[in-house]
Amino acid sequence: GIGSEVGALEQSCPPTAMGNHLNHAAVGHTMNMCWCTDTLGFETSAKALIAMNNIEPWNARELIRENLRKQGELARRSPLQQISVEDGLDFISVKVHGWFQKTLTREQFVQTCSDLLHARHIRHGPKDLEDLYEIFDAMDFDRNGTLSLGEWAGGLSVFFRGNTEACVHAVFQTLDTDKNGNISKKELQEYLTPFVKAMSPPEADSLRPLLLKKAVDDIYVEMDLDKQGGISSQEMLQWTTRGNNIVDRLADIIDKEVYTIWLQENHKRLDRERHLGHNKQAGMTLSPLSQGVEMTPNFDEVHPAGSPDQHHYAPMQPASERDTLGTSAYQPTPTQLEEAQGSLPGWDDRHGPDTTATFDRACSG
């Protein structure tokens, strides 16, 4: 039961991580740092946090839908489209590394992109420079006022020119900070961190570190095709061309894991309430001896496996039926936005445009 799981969590984690700090991400970070997640397992650890913080399921894709829409709108008119993705990301990487940092402030971003347009002799006006501020805001998924390495590397690939292979290679080169030809788990985690934060609500703050670790572990295994450790540029490309993308995979992991745990625990809670109600009613007529005999109800007879209470739960849609306007990577292409111009499908719109998967930008057209 959840009580025993919370007890196990309390025994495994330092006291300073418990108590009044349950609503903060520090709890999840502490669980990862003290190996609680590895010892207890993701499901047990997440179950405890979900119960302790009364976390309910949410729609992960919906939280970044507006960013995706805005990126597509801006990409259609940005002069950055005249610059190749390799040239653009390389230019910005040199600038950022020259500042001995991995993040970009709003002003640094606008100035760097303006310098790039000037250096490549690309015509642009005041409106184009104003758009750079909007481009920054659309890529700042976690809304913290700076662009992390993953945000500007993957995000800018939607604004520069290039096919899928070129985009994947350019993004890979940017993420491979130690230049050893492989993406490590740490580098992949840095890439995914802002998206996990953006795709989870504030009330799930304590759960984010566990979801991030789960996502990094799962996606790393998927990408590391030769199982030799490390992700090569070719492996990343193969993962992408198979129809995978970062946003959809993160949304699937977040939605599935949180919803499944929440559903299981709510079924158990409802079952306990029915059982207690039955005992209370039966206690009025049964003898004291018979009242002391606890009969465990057959949960499967009340709710067979896979049959959630329709009055309380909305079953998850298969990935193939879900709206994928935000591409198969995490940004829409100008072409996709033109096809859906003036109409943004909602979560329940089962007939969104059929898109082609790309990586960190659907840059094939």
C-alpha positions, 0 to 999 in steps of 0.5 A: 500500500501507499503507506508502506511506500511512503514509509520506505521513502522516509527511511531511504531519504534524509530527514531534511528532504521530508517534512515541510519541503514536500512541495519542492523539487528538492525532494525529487533531487534528493531522492535521485542523489541518495539513490532512493529512486534506484533503490525503490524504483521509479514507480514506487518513488513517484507513487509516494510523491504523487500521494504526498503532494496530491498530484493529478494527471495533466496534459503535457503537450498542451503546456507547450502548444502555444510555444510550438505554434508561435515558433512556426508562425515566426519561422515563416517570416524570419530572415534566419531561414536564409542561413544554413543550420550548420552555419547558424548554430556554429556561429552562435556556439562560438559566441556562447563559448567565447563568453564561457557560458552555456546559456543566453540572455534575451539581449545576448540572443538578439544581439548574436542573431543580429550580428549573424544577419549582418555577418552574412549580409542578409537584409533585415529591417526593424520588424525582423529585429523585433521578431528576434525577441519573440523568437527568444520567448517562444524558445524559452520553454521553461520561462526562466529568462535565459535559453539553455544549451538545449533550448537554443540548439534545438530551438534555433534549428527550426529557424535555420535552413536545412534538411533533417540530416543537417539539423540532427548533425548540427544539433548533435555537434552543439550538444556534444560539449566535450567533442568526443563524438558521443552524447552522454547521459549528462549531455542528454539530461541537459538537453531534456531538462527545460522541456520536462520543466515546461511540460509539467505544472508547478504543482508537480514540481517535486516530481520533475526530477524523477520524471527527468531521470526516467525520460533520460534513462528511457530515451538514452536506451532507445538512442544507443542502438549499438548498446556500447554506451554513448549516442553517436550522431548516426544513432540520433539520426536513425532514432529520428528517422524512425518517427521519434521526436523529443516532445512526443516521447517526453509527453508519452513518458510523462502522461503514461507514467503519471496517469497510470500511477494516479489511476491505480492509486485512485482505484485502490482508494475507491475500493477501500472506501467502498469496502469501509462503507460496506463494513459500516453498513454491515456492522449494523446487523452483524454480530461482534464476532462477524464484524471482526472478520475483514473480507477483502473485496475482489477488485477485478470484479468491481473494475476489471483490468483496463476498465477505469471508472468512466465517471472519473477518468479519461482513458489515454489516447494511443499516440497515433491518435493524438494531435501532433501539430507540434511535429514529430520533433518539438517544432512545427515547420512553416509548411505544417503551419501553413496547412493548418493556418488559422486553426490549431487542433485541440487535444481531442481533435483526432484528425490533425495534419499528417506530419513527417518526423524530424529532430528538434525541428521539422526542417525537411520541407 
